[in-house]
Amino acid sequence: MLGSTLLSILIVSSIAATLAAGLVVSERFLADYGPCKITINEERELTVQGGKPLLSMLTAEKIFIPSACGGRGTCGLCKVKVLEGARAILPTEEPYLNKEERAAQVRLSCQVKVKNDLRIQIPRELFSIREYITRCTRIRDLTHDIKLFRFQLVEPATMDYIPGQYVQLQTPAYEKSPTPVYRAYSIASDPAEKGIIELIIRLVPNGICTTYCFNHLKEGDEMRFNGPYGSFRLSDTQAPIVFIAGGSGMAPIKCILHHMKNTQNQREAVYFFGANRVRDMFMVEEMRQFESDLANFRFVPVVAKPQEGETWNGQTGLVTQAVQRDVTNGAFCEAYLCGSPGMIEASIKVLNELGVTNDRVFYDKFA
Amino acid sequence: MNLSAEIGEAFVVFIAAIFTQNILLAYFLGLCPFIGVSREIKAAFGLGLAVIFVMTCTTSLNWVAYHLVLVPLGLEYFRFILFIIIIAAFVQFVEMAVERYSPLLYQQLGVFLPLITVNCAIFGAALFMVIRNYSFVATIGYAFGSGVGWFLAIMAMAGIRQRLANDRIPRGLQGPGITLILAGLMALGFIGFAGVLQGR
C-alpha cells in the first residue's frame, strides 16, 4: 500500500520534473537575448541581460518608475518614452495611451520587453527617486487622530524635492501585514531643511501603515521610504492663490507655504482649512506665523460643527461655504486642493461657480 | 467505431460546445478575462484566438496524458494536478517560442497567453473531456468548439461594450457591473439553442 502510494507520487513528480526541466532548457535557448544596452536620457548607460520587462530591469538598477499594479499592465502609470529599439505598441498597452502619447513614443515600461539595445527617456525627476534610510526623531500629537512625524535622513543625507511632492513610506512586515507595504504621504516640512522630512499622518481605522506609525513606531526607530513623487506644485504665475485642505491634507500646503516664505513670494494667497470640530483644528499658531512672515497671506480656519463646551470664535460651516463667502476674484485665481476625493469634488464645483476654470484647479487626491 | 463515424460524432460535439453547452455562457467558466479584456474588439479578437489555440492543444495533450499515462497506472485521481501542470508548461513554452520566432504573432496573440494559463475555462474543458468520456477525435472537436464558443461570446461582448462606451450608464454599474448583467442576458439568449441538439 505504502509502496504504491510512494510510486504514484514518484510518477507524478517525475512528470512534473520533466516538464520543468524542459522549460528551463527551452528558456535557456529561447528567452536568452544576450546583453542589451539601455541608454537613458542620452547620459546614462546600463548593460542588462535581455528578456525581462523594462520596468523590472529599471527597478533592479534602482531607477524607480511609479507603478501601482506591479507590472501587470492594469494601472497605466509606468509610462516612459522609448525612442529607439521598441517593437510596435502591444494590445495590452493600447487602452492607456492616447494619440499625443503614441506620437511621442510613450510606452508602458512593464509591457516593453528588453530584447535589444534601447534608447529611452524618463522624466528627470524620476531619476532622483530613490530609497532613503531615515531615523524618526520626533512624534508630535496634532489632534486625537493626527500626528506629525519628523524623520532625519541618514542615507542619503539630503533629498531634493519640489514642494507639494510626496514620498512612499515603507511599513515593515508586522502582525497586520506579512510583507512590507508602501503608502504615500505628502511632505510637510520646510524644504530649506534638506536633511529633514516631516509627514502629517491621520490614523485610518485598521490601516496597515497608519496603525504601524501610531502604535509601533517609536522615536529613534529606523524607517525607509522612497520618493519624491508627484506633480502637485505651485505654478510660477502671479495669479492669486486659493488653498483648500483639511486634516492631513495640510501637509503639502504647509510645505508650499515654507517655500513661499523662503523665496519671498509676494503672491496673494488665502488658505481655507476645514475641520469638523474644534478638536480637529491644529497648527493654527504656525499658520498665523505664516500670515506675518508672508506679505499677502491669510489663513481662514473653518469649523463645521463646534460642539457644546468648545470655544470657537472663527468661521463656522462647511469649508466650501467659507470659500463661497470669501473669494470674489475667482476669474483670476488659481486653486490648490488637497484632501479626500469627496472634498475635492465639492470644492471644484464651488470654485467653478466662482469662475475658477478647471485648468486653474490643481489637486492632490487621497485615494 | 470507425473513423468517419467518430468524425461525425466529433462534429456534433463541436456544434454543441459552441451553442448549447457554451463554456462561458452555459457554465460561466473563464469569466475573469472575459470581463477584463472585452473593452475593445481588437484585444478581444486576439484573446479569443489565443483561447481557441490553447484550449484545443492542451485538452488534446491532456487526453493523451490521461488515457495513456494516468489510466494505465490507475492514477486518475492525480488528473487535477497533472492537467494544471501540463497547461501551465505548454502555455509557457508556446509564449517563449512565439516571442522568439514570430514577433508579429506575439504582437497579436502572444501577449494574451499568460492571461490564459490560469483561465478556468481551459482547465474546465480538460475535466469535462474526462467526465464525458470523449474519444480522442471527439475531444479535439469538443475543445475546438469550446474555444470557438468562448471566442464568439467575447467578440459579441466586446461589440456591445464598444457601443456602450458612449452611453450613460449609472455610475455604480459602470465596467464589470453592466458587463455581468450583459453576460447574463447573453446566457439567457443562448438557452434558446438548447432545443437544437436535444439529448446530446
Chai-1 contact restraints between the chains, C-beta under 6 A:
chainA,res_idxA,chainB,res_idxB,connection_type,confidence,min_distance_angstrom,max_distance_angstrom,comment,restraint_id
A,S8,B,L75,contact,1.0,0.0,6.0,A-B,restraint_1
A,V12,B,F78,contact,1.0,0.0,6.0,A-B,restraint_2
A,A16,B,I85,contact,1.0,0.0,6.0,A-B,restraint_3
A,L19,B,I85,contact,1.0,0.0,6.0,A-B,restraint_4
A,L19,B,A89,contact,1.0,0.0,6.0,A-B,restraint_5
A,L23,B,A89,contact,1.0,0.0,6.0,A-B,restraint_6
A,L23,B,Q92,contact,1.0,0.0,6.0,A-B,restraint_7
A,S26,B,F93,contact,1.0,0.0,6.0,A-B,restraint_8
A,L30,B,M96,contact,1.0,0.0,6.0,A-B,restraint_9
A,L30,B,A97,contact,1.0,0.0,6.0,A-B,restraint_10
A,L30,B,R100,contact,1.0,0.0,6.0,A-B,restraint_11
A,A31,B,M96,contact,1.0,0.0,6.0,A-B,restraint_12
A,R87,B,P103,contact,1.0,0.0,6.0,A-B,restraint_13
A,A88,B,Q107,contact,1.0,0.0,6.0,A-B,restraint_14
A,L90,B,V111,contact,1.0,0.0,6.0,A-B,restraint_15
A,P91,B,A43,contact,1.0,0.0,6.0,A-B,restraint_16
A,P91,B,G46,contact,1.0,0.0,6.0,A-B,restraint_17
A,T92,B,V111,contact,1.0,0.0,6.0,A-B,restraint_18
